[in-house]
């Protein structure tokens, strides 16, 4: 009997782990279910849209619903296994709190919605063990998740229809989990692209992740870590690789014990943003991993220079955030101090890689070329690790989030402690990848000729070719430890293309430009004629410079918040691109307060004229502080969209008019709050605002593609300014 029980447990664990990873063969049945699951998710999104839920919030709403249903199915499975072994099992969410109980009452939608909002949410978030889930780590995980998400459905009927769609999914079904993970990640990708950095970090495309995993080859029994896991793209794909016998021959011999270790002793990570933490947790469940060791917190705050060997990781895969700044007091934990988050994360990865461990890390070009802190880190990296490969990625492969040029560093830690002064790296193999299979434009459309297969085929032989070469460590040291991919096979580093090639490129790009401009003309031409939208003073539909809430008085001094100096607002993108994370004590006095979803507007010359204005998104703990030269505009959520205000204030004529209301001495002139309060802004209904915003977004994406095409030949930022202004004039005149 004992043998039978052990076999039963092994089989159950195998099924739980391999749901998504052991992907079912492509056949008519799977393709049919893929269409069905895709339609289910689409139906749910359409229902949320009809409720007035913003597209950015679809993923959040569906994530916590998926999470609760998947958790309920997992509890049912554990309950059945315990019953088989004649052992008791106490469900974490039992009785009326179980998904299978309350989610079955869709014929009483108002009662169901009231139960979720008033009873279930208290159960999930209350720190009181009697009212909540207890005081153990699992209960704390639930509290962290549900304290930071919300139910966006306000009508019982709409909520019930969304729940009905989720009820059609089966997380115990291999096929459902496989196809849902594909659809869910596609939804994450599309929403992230639409929101230009939604969920905190840049979304790392899966083809890049898979190539990195093919190099480091993570195996069951090894600990895999991502210090900023985001939506768990690296960890989820690593789970797939470990049990996919087609890609990983060792997967054919996995035992039940191996698969149990895969569940709870393999995947580790930390994420600073609560919503992203939920998305990552949900993504791991969809990849068949229900007990990953995922923590919510700031990796750089808990960094330790002296990590015990037993606490280090065998494989580290990551695309750390870059462009951000870190408070000076947090830099003291690092051997090489730097305000750049990418430099700190790279040091953290170096300190946490176990002997014999392997790492693959995406870094911006500055890390491999710049002097000072970056150079010191490269020197240490080359001395103490074997940096065997640098993969140069094309600029634009992370569009629409950033056009920054990046590289993947592949390095191993030796099994023996390096001799002082002796470099572990002997030579580095470089590969210059110029085609990743997608256009390096905002749209990122697929294209032929991806070079990833060529990269992987040449990796182990380290072949020399027109795109790959080896460089000795002596040459690298002589050039200041520079690890940039400078292709020696090019006659001229500045690109010596033949005249006919340049002319062909010009003609081709101009043709594409005309096509894009034609699409813009079509969009504008199909728009309705000017409606009679009511206008109101901005102060009637927003709060201008809202006061700090009383709750801030009780905020701990060490509480992490975002700090946004004036240079962190990009005047061209109209976005926050360099926010710092600081403790509350450092910013609670002498700075402007704002919160998630507020619009910040530069009031001082010349920043105001330059268009420094942004919607505050992805703030640490949804709190922000910044330059005293910002006005803060807080939208009334049921009346006006933050992006509607943002685009309106970014219009050039409005900024020109604002200069006539300046106050103060020359060089220190500012737009007073009284002027902002009196601005008349058109206020269509929310659905109409959302429709127009989608059109603006669509047009601006095409304009960005036009800019990229023209820049390929001659550069062109000024080329598009008048077009953007014209689009906004039409939008707020009701002509889109």
Secondary structure, 3 states (H helix, E strand, C coil): CHHHHHHHHHHHHHHHHHHHHCCCCCCHHHHHHHHHHHHHHHHHHHHHHHCCCCHHHHHHHHHHHHHHHHHHHHHHHHHHHHHHCCCCCCCCCCHHHCHHHHCCCHHHHHHHHHHHHHHHHHHHHCCCCCCCCCCCHHHHHHHHHHCCCCCCCCCHHHHHHHHHHHHCCCCCCHHHHHHHHHHHHHHHHHHHHHCCCCCCCCCCCHHHHHHHHHHHCCCCCCCEEECCCCCCHHHHHHHHHHHCCCCCHHHHHCCHHHHHHHHHCCEEEEECCHHHHHHHHHHHHHCCCCCCEEEECCCCCCCCCCCCHHHCEEEEEECCCCCCEECHHHHCCCCCCCCEHHHHHHHHHHHHEEEEEEEEEEEEHHHHHCCCHHHHHHHHHHHHEEEEEEEECCCCCCCCCCCCCEEEEEEEECCCCCCCCCCCCCEEEEEECCCCCECCCCCCCECCCCCHHHHHHHHCCCCCCCCEEEEEHHHHHHCCCCCCCCCCCCCCCCCCCCHHHHHHHHHHHHHHHHHHHHHHHHHHHHCCCCCCCCEEEHHHHEEECCCCCHHHHHCCCCCEEEEECHHHEECCCCEECCCEEEEHHHHCCCCEEEECCCEEEECECCCCCCCCEEECCCCHHHEEEECCCEEEEEECCCCCCHHHHHHHHCCHHHHHHHHCCEECCCCCCEECHHHHHHCEEECCCHHHHHHHHHHHHHHHHHHHHHHHHHHHHCCCHHHHHHHHHHHHHHHHCCCC
